[in-house]
Amino acid sequence: LNGEYTEAEERFRKALDFDTTDYQLLMNLAFISLHKNEADEAFSFFKKALSLPEDLDDASRARTLWATARLFYSQKDFPQALVCAEKAFRYQQVAKAEGLFKLGVYEALAGQEDKAIGSLRNAINMDPALFGRCAVEPDLNCIKSGLLQTLSLMAQNAFEAAQTGMKSAQSTLEELKGRRLSSEYAEPLRGIAN
């Protein structure tokens, strides 16, 4: 936390002498290795974090696999990054939009455009705020043409659905205007109609 990596590494390695299967300890050593640009050692610690603890929960597996995917990404080994991302996504308790977005990025980088666009479309459906991120994410430039077509179609469909919703609401308002309503409801209805 304070940038004292050497001291932290020293303490974590001493703790490793007492318990070589401690998940958090292995993860901390992996992240220190990343900070030191020692990818092979980081891979080793991530692998141990996945395999040594006896009862590793799914959330911890997902966290480790996402970190491993990111490490493969930094090494520009996109197919292997995708393998780890797919495993990480399967271990997530629920399909979260951010996980789908990351999976779509790894699929795009690994040359699987159709899968990537499908994952990104699903991510946007879960969290519309990801629409803009998809349009500007540099890692998605490799599928930009197909992605922009998909985003355009999604925007058009959303616009049409909004128009249909507005027409339905206006129709309902007109129908209610023609009915005799108690004064309690008439005033709010006039406010909505205007």
PyMOL CGO cylinders between C-alpha atoms (Angstrom):
from pymol import cmd
from pymol.cgo import CYLINDER

trace = [
    CYLINDER, 0.00, 0.00, 0.00, 2.83, 2.39, 0.83, 0.3, 1, 1, 1, 1, 1, 1,
    CYLINDER, 2.83, 2.39, 0.83, 5.08, 1.31, -2.02, 0.3, 1, 1, 1, 1, 1, 1,
    CYLINDER, 5.08, 1.31, -2.02, 7.37, -0.64, 0.32, 0.3, 1, 1, 1, 1, 1, 1,
    CYLINDER, 7.37, -0.64, 0.32, 7.55, -3.67, -1.94, 0.3, 1, 1, 1, 1, 1, 1,
    CYLINDER, 7.55, -3.67, -1.94, 10.93, -4.95, -0.79, 0.3, 1, 1, 1, 1, 1, 1,
    CYLINDER, 10.93, -4.95, -0.79, 9.89, -4.98, 2.87, 0.3, 1, 1, 1, 1, 1, 1,
    CYLINDER, 9.89, -4.98, 2.87, 6.51, -6.52, 2.05, 0.3, 1, 1, 1, 1, 1, 1,
    CYLINDER, 6.51, -6.52, 2.05, 8.08, -9.20, -0.13, 0.3, 1, 1, 1, 1, 1, 1,
    CYLINDER, 8.08, -9.20, -0.13, 10.53, -10.05, 2.64, 0.3, 1, 1, 1, 1, 1, 1,
    CYLINDER, 10.53, -10.05, 2.64, 7.71, -10.50, 5.15, 0.3, 1, 1, 1, 1, 1, 1,
    CYLINDER, 7.71, -10.50, 5.15, 5.51, -12.46, 2.74, 0.3, 1, 1, 1, 1, 1, 1,
    CYLINDER, 5.51, -12.46, 2.74, 8.37, -14.83, 1.93, 0.3, 1, 1, 1, 1, 1, 1,
    CYLINDER, 8.37, -14.83, 1.93, 8.97, -15.42, 5.66, 0.3, 1, 1, 1, 1, 1, 1,
    CYLINDER, 8.97, -15.42, 5.66, 5.27, -16.17, 6.10, 0.3, 1, 1, 1, 1, 1, 1,
    CYLINDER, 5.27, -16.17, 6.10, 5.49, -18.58, 3.17, 0.3, 1, 1, 1, 1, 1, 1,
    CYLINDER, 5.49, -18.58, 3.17, 7.91, -20.66, 5.27, 0.3, 1, 1, 1, 1, 1, 1,
    CYLINDER, 7.91, -20.66, 5.27, 5.02, -21.31, 7.69, 0.3, 1, 1, 1, 1, 1, 1,
    CYLINDER, 5.02, -21.31, 7.69, 2.20, -21.86, 5.19, 0.3, 1, 1, 1, 1, 1, 1,
    CYLINDER, 2.20, -21.86, 5.19, 2.90, -22.45, 1.51, 0.3, 1, 1, 1, 1, 1, 1,
    CYLINDER, 2.90, -22.45, 1.51, -0.81, -22.76, 0.71, 0.3, 1, 1, 1, 1, 1, 1,
    CYLINDER, -0.81, -22.76, 0.71, -2.10, -19.38, 1.96, 0.3, 1, 1, 1, 1, 1, 1,
    CYLINDER, -2.10, -19.38, 1.96, -4.07, -17.89, -0.92, 0.3, 1, 1, 1, 1, 1, 1,
    CYLINDER, -4.07, -17.89, -0.92, -3.74, -14.22, 0.00, 0.3, 1, 1, 1, 1, 1, 1,
    CYLINDER, -3.74, -14.22, 0.00, -0.02, -14.61, 0.65, 0.3, 1, 1, 1, 1, 1, 1,
    CYLINDER, -0.02, -14.61, 0.65, 0.51, -16.20, -2.77, 0.3, 1, 1, 1, 1, 1, 1,
    CYLINDER, 0.51, -16.20, -2.77, -1.57, -13.48, -4.45, 0.3, 1, 1, 1, 1, 1, 1,
    CYLINDER, -1.57, -13.48, -4.45, 0.41, -10.72, -2.71, 0.3, 1, 1, 1, 1, 1, 1,
    CYLINDER, 0.41, -10.72, -2.71, 3.67, -12.27, -3.85, 0.3, 1, 1, 1, 1, 1, 1,
    CYLINDER, 3.67, -12.27, -3.85, 2.29, -12.53, -7.40, 0.3, 1, 1, 1, 1, 1, 1,
    CYLINDER, 2.29, -12.53, -7.40, 1.36, -8.84, -7.41, 0.3, 1, 1, 1, 1, 1, 1,
    CYLINDER, 1.36, -8.84, -7.41, 4.78, -7.87, -6.05, 0.3, 1, 1, 1, 1, 1, 1,
    CYLINDER, 4.78, -7.87, -6.05, 6.36, -9.94, -8.85, 0.3, 1, 1, 1, 1, 1, 1,
    CYLINDER, 6.36, -9.94, -8.85, 4.20, -8.05, -11.35, 0.3, 1, 1, 1, 1, 1, 1,
    CYLINDER, 4.20, -8.05, -11.35, 5.40, -4.75, -9.88, 0.3, 1, 1, 1, 1, 1, 1,
    CYLINDER, 5.40, -4.75, -9.88, 8.99, -5.94, -10.31, 0.3, 1, 1, 1, 1, 1, 1,
    CYLINDER, 8.99, -5.94, -10.31, 8.28, -6.98, -13.94, 0.3, 1, 1, 1, 1, 1, 1,
    CYLINDER, 8.28, -6.98, -13.94, 8.99, -10.61, -13.12, 0.3, 1, 1, 1, 1, 1, 1,
    CYLINDER, 8.99, -10.61, -13.12, 6.24, -12.25, -15.18, 0.3, 1, 1, 1, 1, 1, 1,
    CYLINDER, 6.24, -12.25, -15.18, 7.47, -15.85, -14.80, 0.3, 1, 1, 1, 1, 1, 1,
    CYLINDER, 7.47, -15.85, -14.80, 7.50, -15.60, -11.03, 0.3, 1, 1, 1, 1, 1, 1,
    CYLINDER, 7.50, -15.60, -11.03, 4.08, -13.93, -11.04, 0.3, 1, 1, 1, 1, 1, 1,
    CYLINDER, 4.08, -13.93, -11.04, 2.69, -16.78, -13.18, 0.3, 1, 1, 1, 1, 1, 1,
    CYLINDER, 2.69, -16.78, -13.18, 4.16, -19.26, -10.70, 0.3, 1, 1, 1, 1, 1, 1,
    CYLINDER, 4.16, -19.26, -10.70, 2.51, -17.58, -7.70, 0.3, 1, 1, 1, 1, 1, 1,
    CYLINDER, 2.51, -17.58, -7.70, -0.84, -17.27, -9.50, 0.3, 1, 1, 1, 1, 1, 1,
    CYLINDER, -0.84, -17.27, -9.50, -0.69, -20.97, -10.39, 0.3, 1, 1, 1, 1, 1, 1,
    CYLINDER, -0.69, -20.97, -10.39, 0.04, -21.88, -6.78, 0.3, 1, 1, 1, 1, 1, 1,
    CYLINDER, 0.04, -21.88, -6.78, -2.77, -19.61, -5.56, 0.3, 1, 1, 1, 1, 1, 1,
    CYLINDER, -2.77, -19.61, -5.56, -5.17, -21.57, -7.80, 0.3, 1, 1, 1, 1, 1, 1,
    CYLINDER, -5.17, -21.57, -7.80, -3.93, -25.03, -6.93, 0.3, 1, 1, 1, 1, 1, 1,
    CYLINDER, -3.93, -25.03, -6.93, -2.54, -25.15, -3.39, 0.3, 1, 1, 1, 1, 1, 1,
    CYLINDER, -2.54, -25.15, -3.39, -5.33, -23.95, -1.09, 0.3, 1, 1, 1, 1, 1, 1,
    CYLINDER, -5.33, -23.95, -1.09, -7.65, -26.91, -0.37, 0.3, 1, 1, 1, 1, 1, 1,
    CYLINDER, -7.65, -26.91, -0.37, -11.02, -25.15, -0.39, 0.3, 1, 1, 1, 1, 1, 1,
    CYLINDER, -11.02, -25.15, -0.39, -10.57, -22.16, -2.63, 0.3, 1, 1, 1, 1, 1, 1,
    CYLINDER, -10.57, -22.16, -2.63, -13.89, -20.40, -3.22, 0.3, 1, 1, 1, 1, 1, 1,
    CYLINDER, -13.89, -20.40, -3.22, -15.13, -19.50, -6.69, 0.3, 1, 1, 1, 1, 1, 1,
    CYLINDER, -15.13, -19.50, -6.69, -14.71, -15.74, -6.17, 0.3, 1, 1, 1, 1, 1, 1,
    CYLINDER, -14.71, -15.74, -6.17, -11.03, -16.22, -5.32, 0.3, 1, 1, 1, 1, 1, 1,
    CYLINDER, -11.03, -16.22, -5.32, -10.54, -18.50, -8.34, 0.3, 1, 1, 1, 1, 1, 1,
    CYLINDER, -10.54, -18.50, -8.34, -12.16, -15.88, -10.57, 0.3, 1, 1, 1, 1, 1, 1,
    CYLINDER, -12.16, -15.88, -10.57, -9.97, -13.11, -9.12, 0.3, 1, 1, 1, 1, 1, 1,
    CYLINDER, -9.97, -13.11, -9.12, -6.80, -15.12, -9.69, 0.3, 1, 1, 1, 1, 1, 1,
    CYLINDER, -6.80, -15.12, -9.69, -7.78, -16.12, -13.21, 0.3, 1, 1, 1, 1, 1, 1,
    CYLINDER, -7.78, -16.12, -13.21, -8.64, -12.51, -14.16, 0.3, 1, 1, 1, 1, 1, 1,
    CYLINDER, -8.64, -12.51, -14.16, -5.22, -11.43, -12.86, 0.3, 1, 1, 1, 1, 1, 1,
    CYLINDER, -5.22, -11.43, -12.86, -3.55, -14.25, -14.81, 0.3, 1, 1, 1, 1, 1, 1,
    CYLINDER, -3.55, -14.25, -14.81, -5.46, -13.23, -17.95, 0.3, 1, 1, 1, 1, 1, 1,
    CYLINDER, -5.46, -13.23, -17.95, -4.23, -9.68, -17.49, 0.3, 1, 1, 1, 1, 1, 1,
    CYLINDER, -4.23, -9.68, -17.49, -0.67, -10.96, -17.13, 0.3, 1, 1, 1, 1, 1, 1,
    CYLINDER, -0.67, -10.96, -17.13, -0.95, -12.94, -20.38, 0.3, 1, 1, 1, 1, 1, 1,
    CYLINDER, -0.95, -12.94, -20.38, -2.45, -9.80, -21.96, 0.3, 1, 1, 1, 1, 1, 1,
    CYLINDER, -2.45, -9.80, -21.96, 0.58, -7.78, -20.89, 0.3, 1, 1, 1, 1, 1, 1,
    CYLINDER, 0.58, -7.78, -20.89, 2.78, -10.43, -22.54, 0.3, 1, 1, 1, 1, 1, 1,
    CYLINDER, 2.78, -10.43, -22.54, 0.63, -10.08, -25.71, 0.3, 1, 1, 1, 1, 1, 1,
    CYLINDER, 0.63, -10.08, -25.71, -0.33, -13.76, -25.47, 0.3, 1, 1, 1, 1, 1, 1,
    CYLINDER, -0.33, -13.76, -25.47, -3.97, -13.04, -26.31, 0.3, 1, 1, 1, 1, 1, 1,
    CYLINDER, -3.97, -13.04, -26.31, -5.13, -16.64, -26.92, 0.3, 1, 1, 1, 1, 1, 1,
    CYLINDER, -5.13, -16.64, -26.92, -3.88, -17.68, -23.48, 0.3, 1, 1, 1, 1, 1, 1,
    CYLINDER, -3.88, -17.68, -23.48, -5.36, -14.53, -21.93, 0.3, 1, 1, 1, 1, 1, 1,
    CYLINDER, -5.36, -14.53, -21.93, -8.71, -15.55, -23.41, 0.3, 1, 1, 1, 1, 1, 1,
    CYLINDER, -8.71, -15.55, -23.41, -8.45, -19.08, -21.97, 0.3, 1, 1, 1, 1, 1, 1,
    CYLINDER, -8.45, -19.08, -21.97, -7.94, -17.62, -18.48, 0.3, 1, 1, 1, 1, 1, 1,
    CYLINDER, -7.94, -17.62, -18.48, -10.67, -15.01, -18.96, 0.3, 1, 1, 1, 1, 1, 1,
    CYLINDER, -10.67, -15.01, -18.96, -13.17, -17.69, -20.01, 0.3, 1, 1, 1, 1, 1, 1,
    CYLINDER, -13.17, -17.69, -20.01, -12.35, -19.75, -16.92, 0.3, 1, 1, 1, 1, 1, 1,
    CYLINDER, -12.35, -19.75, -16.92, -12.57, -16.66, -14.70, 0.3, 1, 1, 1, 1, 1, 1,
    CYLINDER, -12.57, -16.66, -14.70, -15.95, -15.77, -16.12, 0.3, 1, 1, 1, 1, 1, 1,
    CYLINDER, -15.95, -15.77, -16.12, -17.27, -19.28, -15.44, 0.3, 1, 1, 1, 1, 1, 1,
    CYLINDER, -17.27, -19.28, -15.44, -16.23, -19.00, -11.78, 0.3, 1, 1, 1, 1, 1, 1,
    CYLINDER, -16.23, -19.00, -11.78, -18.08, -15.72, -11.27, 0.3, 1, 1, 1, 1, 1, 1,
    CYLINDER, -18.08, -15.72, -11.27, -21.22, -16.25, -9.19, 0.3, 1, 1, 1, 1, 1, 1,
    CYLINDER, -21.22, -16.25, -9.19, -23.38, -14.19, -11.55, 0.3, 1, 1, 1, 1, 1, 1,
    CYLINDER, -23.38, -14.19, -11.55, -22.77, -12.92, -15.06, 0.3, 1, 1, 1, 1, 1, 1,
    CYLINDER, -22.77, -12.92, -15.06, -21.62, -9.39, -14.33, 0.3, 1, 1, 1, 1, 1, 1,
    CYLINDER, -21.62, -9.39, -14.33, -21.50, -6.80, -17.07, 0.3, 1, 1, 1, 1, 1, 1,
    CYLINDER, -21.50, -6.80, -17.07, -17.89, -5.84, -16.34, 0.3, 1, 1, 1, 1, 1, 1,
    CYLINDER, -17.89, -5.84, -16.34, -16.82, -9.49, -16.62, 0.3, 1, 1, 1, 1, 1, 1,
    CYLINDER, -16.82, -9.49, -16.62, -18.61, -9.84, -19.95, 0.3, 1, 1, 1, 1, 1, 1,
    CYLINDER, -18.61, -9.84, -19.95, -16.95, -6.66, -21.17, 0.3, 1, 1, 1, 1, 1, 1,
    CYLINDER, -16.95, -6.66, -21.17, -13.47, -7.94, -20.23, 0.3, 1, 1, 1, 1, 1, 1,
    CYLINDER, -13.47, -7.94, -20.23, -14.25, -11.32, -21.79, 0.3, 1, 1, 1, 1, 1, 1,
    CYLINDER, -14.25, -11.32, -21.79, -15.33, -9.56, -25.00, 0.3, 1, 1, 1, 1, 1, 1,
    CYLINDER, -15.33, -9.56, -25.00, -12.05, -7.63, -25.11, 0.3, 1, 1, 1, 1, 1, 1,
    CYLINDER, -12.05, -7.63, -25.11, -10.01, -10.82, -24.73, 0.3, 1, 1, 1, 1, 1, 1,
    CYLINDER, -10.01, -10.82, -24.73, -12.14, -12.55, -27.39, 0.3, 1, 1, 1, 1, 1, 1,
    CYLINDER, -12.14, -12.55, -27.39, -11.53, -9.64, -29.77, 0.3, 1, 1, 1, 1, 1, 1,
    CYLINDER, -11.53, -9.64, -29.77, -7.79, -9.67, -29.17, 0.3, 1, 1, 1, 1, 1, 1,
    CYLINDER, -7.79, -9.67, -29.17, -7.69, -13.44, -29.72, 0.3, 1, 1, 1, 1, 1, 1,
    CYLINDER, -7.69, -13.44, -29.72, -9.34, -12.97, -33.12, 0.3, 1, 1, 1, 1, 1, 1,
    CYLINDER, -9.34, -12.97, -33.12, -12.83, -14.23, -32.19, 0.3, 1, 1, 1, 1, 1, 1,
    CYLINDER, -12.83, -14.23, -32.19, -14.85, -11.28, -33.47, 0.3, 1, 1, 1, 1, 1, 1,
    CYLINDER, -14.85, -11.28, -33.47, -18.32, -12.87, -33.45, 0.3, 1, 1, 1, 1, 1, 1,
    CYLINDER, -18.32, -12.87, -33.45, -17.94, -14.12, -29.88, 0.3, 1, 1, 1, 1, 1, 1,
    CYLINDER, -17.94, -14.12, -29.88, -16.52, -10.76, -28.81, 0.3, 1, 1, 1, 1, 1, 1,
    CYLINDER, -16.52, -10.76, -28.81, -19.41, -8.80, -30.29, 0.3, 1, 1, 1, 1, 1, 1,
    CYLINDER, -19.41, -8.80, -30.29, -21.89, -11.17, -28.65, 0.3, 1, 1, 1, 1, 1, 1,
    CYLINDER, -21.89, -11.17, -28.65, -20.24, -10.77, -25.24, 0.3, 1, 1, 1, 1, 1, 1,
    CYLINDER, -20.24, -10.77, -25.24, -20.06, -6.99, -25.61, 0.3, 1, 1, 1, 1, 1, 1,
    CYLINDER, -20.06, -6.99, -25.61, -23.71, -6.80, -26.71, 0.3, 1, 1, 1, 1, 1, 1,
    CYLINDER, -23.71, -6.80, -26.71, -24.74, -8.81, -23.63, 0.3, 1, 1, 1, 1, 1, 1,
    CYLINDER, -24.74, -8.81, -23.63, -22.59, -6.60, -21.39, 0.3, 1, 1, 1, 1, 1, 1,
    CYLINDER, -22.59, -6.60, -21.39, -24.27, -3.47, -22.75, 0.3, 1, 1, 1, 1, 1, 1,
    CYLINDER, -24.27, -3.47, -22.75, -27.71, -5.00, -22.26, 0.3, 1, 1, 1, 1, 1, 1,
    CYLINDER, -27.71, -5.00, -22.26, -26.81, -5.57, -18.61, 0.3, 1, 1, 1, 1, 1, 1,
    CYLINDER, -26.81, -5.57, -18.61, -25.18, -2.16, -18.15, 0.3, 1, 1, 1, 1, 1, 1,
    CYLINDER, -25.18, -2.16, -18.15, -25.89, 0.46, -20.84, 0.3, 1, 1, 1, 1, 1, 1,
    CYLINDER, -25.89, 0.46, -20.84, -23.00, 2.60, -19.53, 0.3, 1, 1, 1, 1, 1, 1,
    CYLINDER, -23.00, 2.60, -19.53, -20.66, 0.15, -21.28, 0.3, 1, 1, 1, 1, 1, 1,
    CYLINDER, -20.66, 0.15, -21.28, -21.97, 1.31, -24.68, 0.3, 1, 1, 1, 1, 1, 1,
    CYLINDER, -21.97, 1.31, -24.68, -19.61, 4.28, -24.71, 0.3, 1, 1, 1, 1, 1, 1,
    CYLINDER, -19.61, 4.28, -24.71, -16.66, 2.24, -23.44, 0.3, 1, 1, 1, 1, 1, 1,
    CYLINDER, -16.66, 2.24, -23.44, -17.10, -0.20, -26.30, 0.3, 1, 1, 1, 1, 1, 1,
    CYLINDER, -17.10, -0.20, -26.30, -16.96, 2.64, -28.80, 0.3, 1, 1, 1, 1, 1, 1,
    CYLINDER, -16.96, 2.64, -28.80, -13.67, 4.05, -27.48, 0.3, 1, 1, 1, 1, 1, 1,
    CYLINDER, -13.67, 4.05, -27.48, -11.78, 1.03, -26.04, 0.3, 1, 1, 1, 1, 1, 1,
    CYLINDER, -11.78, 1.03, -26.04, -8.46, 0.87, -27.94, 0.3, 1, 1, 1, 1, 1, 1,
    CYLINDER, -8.46, 0.87, -27.94, -8.22, -2.92, -27.48, 0.3, 1, 1, 1, 1, 1, 1,
    CYLINDER, -8.22, -2.92, -27.48, -11.39, -3.26, -29.57, 0.3, 1, 1, 1, 1, 1, 1,
    CYLINDER, -11.39, -3.26, -29.57, -9.94, -1.49, -32.63, 0.3, 1, 1, 1, 1, 1, 1,
    CYLINDER, -9.94, -1.49, -32.63, -9.29, -4.91, -34.16, 0.3, 1, 1, 1, 1, 1, 1,
    CYLINDER, -9.29, -4.91, -34.16, -13.08, -5.42, -34.48, 0.3, 1, 1, 1, 1, 1, 1,
    CYLINDER, -13.08, -5.42, -34.48, -14.05, -1.76, -34.83, 0.3, 1, 1, 1, 1, 1, 1,
    CYLINDER, -14.05, -1.76, -34.83, -16.04, -2.06, -38.05, 0.3, 1, 1, 1, 1, 1, 1,
    CYLINDER, -16.04, -2.06, -38.05, -18.27, -4.91, -36.90, 0.3, 1, 1, 1, 1, 1, 1,
    CYLINDER, -18.27, -4.91, -36.90, -18.54, -3.44, -33.41, 0.3, 1, 1, 1, 1, 1, 1,
    CYLINDER, -18.54, -3.44, -33.41, -19.65, -0.03, -34.68, 0.3, 1, 1, 1, 1, 1, 1,
    CYLINDER, -19.65, -0.03, -34.68, -22.31, -1.70, -36.85, 0.3, 1, 1, 1, 1, 1, 1,
    CYLINDER, -22.31, -1.70, -36.85, -23.57, -3.57, -33.80, 0.3, 1, 1, 1, 1, 1, 1,
    CYLINDER, -23.57, -3.57, -33.80, -23.56, -0.44, -31.64, 0.3, 1, 1, 1, 1, 1, 1,
    CYLINDER, -23.56, -0.44, -31.64, -25.42, 1.48, -34.33, 0.3, 1, 1, 1, 1, 1, 1,
    CYLINDER, -25.42, 1.48, -34.33, -28.06, -1.24, -34.57, 0.3, 1, 1, 1, 1, 1, 1,
    CYLINDER, -28.06, -1.24, -34.57, -28.40, -1.37, -30.78, 0.3, 1, 1, 1, 1, 1, 1,
    CYLINDER, -28.40, -1.37, -30.78, -28.84, 2.42, -30.63, 0.3, 1, 1, 1, 1, 1, 1,
    CYLINDER, -28.84, 2.42, -30.63, -31.46, 2.31, -33.39, 0.3, 1, 1, 1, 1, 1, 1,
    CYLINDER, -31.46, 2.31, -33.39, -33.36, -0.50, -31.61, 0.3, 1, 1, 1, 1, 1, 1,
    CYLINDER, -33.36, -0.50, -31.61, -33.25, 1.40, -28.32, 0.3, 1, 1, 1, 1, 1, 1,
    CYLINDER, -33.25, 1.40, -28.32, -34.55, 4.54, -30.04, 0.3, 1, 1, 1, 1, 1, 1,
    CYLINDER, -34.55, 4.54, -30.04, -37.40, 2.61, -31.66, 0.3, 1, 1, 1, 1, 1, 1,
    CYLINDER, -37.40, 2.61, -31.66, -38.30, 0.97, -28.34, 0.3, 1, 1, 1, 1, 1, 1,
    CYLINDER, -38.30, 0.97, -28.34, -38.33, 4.38, -26.66, 0.3, 1, 1, 1, 1, 1, 1,
    CYLINDER, -38.33, 4.38, -26.66, -40.61, 5.77, -29.38, 0.3, 1, 1, 1, 1, 1, 1,
    CYLINDER, -40.61, 5.77, -29.38, -42.96, 2.80, -29.00, 0.3, 1, 1, 1, 1, 1, 1,
    CYLINDER, -42.96, 2.80, -29.00, -42.99, 3.32, -25.24, 0.3, 1, 1, 1, 1, 1, 1,
    CYLINDER, -42.99, 3.32, -25.24, -43.76, 7.01, -25.66, 0.3, 1, 1, 1, 1, 1, 1,
    CYLINDER, -43.76, 7.01, -25.66, -46.63, 6.29, -28.07, 0.3, 1, 1, 1, 1, 1, 1,
    CYLINDER, -46.63, 6.29, -28.07, -48.06, 3.75, -25.63, 0.3, 1, 1, 1, 1, 1, 1,
    CYLINDER, -48.06, 3.75, -25.63, -47.79, 6.21, -22.74, 0.3, 1, 1, 1, 1, 1, 1,
    CYLINDER, -47.79, 6.21, -22.74, -49.43, 8.97, -24.81, 0.3, 1, 1, 1, 1, 1, 1,
    CYLINDER, -49.43, 8.97, -24.81, -52.24, 6.63, -25.82, 0.3, 1, 1, 1, 1, 1, 1,
    CYLINDER, -52.24, 6.63, -25.82, -52.83, 5.67, -22.19, 0.3, 1, 1, 1, 1, 1, 1,
    CYLINDER, -52.83, 5.67, -22.19, -52.86, 9.35, -21.18, 0.3, 1, 1, 1, 1, 1, 1,
    CYLINDER, -52.86, 9.35, -21.18, -55.39, 10.17, -23.88, 0.3, 1, 1, 1, 1, 1, 1,
    CYLINDER, -55.39, 10.17, -23.88, -57.57, 7.29, -22.76, 0.3, 1, 1, 1, 1, 1, 1,
    CYLINDER, -57.57, 7.29, -22.76, -57.40, 8.46, -19.14, 0.3, 1, 1, 1, 1, 1, 1,
    CYLINDER, -57.40, 8.46, -19.14, -58.21, 12.06, -20.12, 0.3, 1, 1, 1, 1, 1, 1,
    CYLINDER, -58.21, 12.06, -20.12, -61.52, 10.91, -21.55, 0.3, 1, 1, 1, 1, 1, 1,
    CYLINDER, -61.52, 10.91, -21.55, -62.55, 9.19, -18.34, 0.3, 1, 1, 1, 1, 1, 1,
    CYLINDER, -62.55, 9.19, -18.34, -64.16, 10.82, -15.44, 0.3, 1, 1, 1, 1, 1, 1,
    CYLINDER, -64.16, 10.82, -15.44, -61.62, 10.79, -12.65, 0.3, 1, 1, 1, 1, 1, 1,
    CYLINDER, -61.62, 10.79, -12.65, -61.88, 12.00, -9.12, 0.3, 1, 1, 1, 1, 1, 1,
    CYLINDER, -61.88, 12.00, -9.12, -60.36, 15.43, -8.59, 0.3, 1, 1, 1, 1, 1, 1,
    CYLINDER, -60.36, 15.43, -8.59, -57.60, 13.73, -6.64, 0.3, 1, 1, 1, 1, 1, 1,
    CYLINDER, -57.60, 13.73, -6.64, -56.25, 12.20, -9.88, 0.3, 1, 1, 1, 1, 1, 1,
    CYLINDER, -56.25, 12.20, -9.88, -57.33, 14.77, -12.46, 0.3, 1, 1, 1, 1, 1, 1,
    CYLINDER, -57.33, 14.77, -12.46, -54.81, 17.47, -11.50, 0.3, 1, 1, 1, 1, 1, 1,
    CYLINDER, -54.81, 17.47, -11.50, -51.71, 15.19, -11.51, 0.3, 1, 1, 1, 1, 1, 1,
    CYLINDER, -51.71, 15.19, -11.51, -52.88, 13.71, -14.83, 0.3, 1, 1, 1, 1, 1, 1,
    CYLINDER, -52.88, 13.71, -14.83, -53.08, 17.19, -16.40, 0.3, 1, 1, 1, 1, 1, 1,
    CYLINDER, -53.08, 17.19, -16.40, -49.54, 17.87, -15.17, 0.3, 1, 1, 1, 1, 1, 1,
    CYLINDER, -49.54, 17.87, -15.17, -48.24, 14.67, -16.75, 0.3, 1, 1, 1, 1, 1, 1,
    CYLINDER, -48.24, 14.67, -16.75, -50.03, 15.34, -20.04, 0.3, 1, 1, 1, 1, 1, 1,
    CYLINDER, -50.03, 15.34, -20.04, -48.51, 18.79, -20.34, 0.3, 1, 1, 1, 1, 1, 1,
]
cmd.load_cgo(trace, "trace")
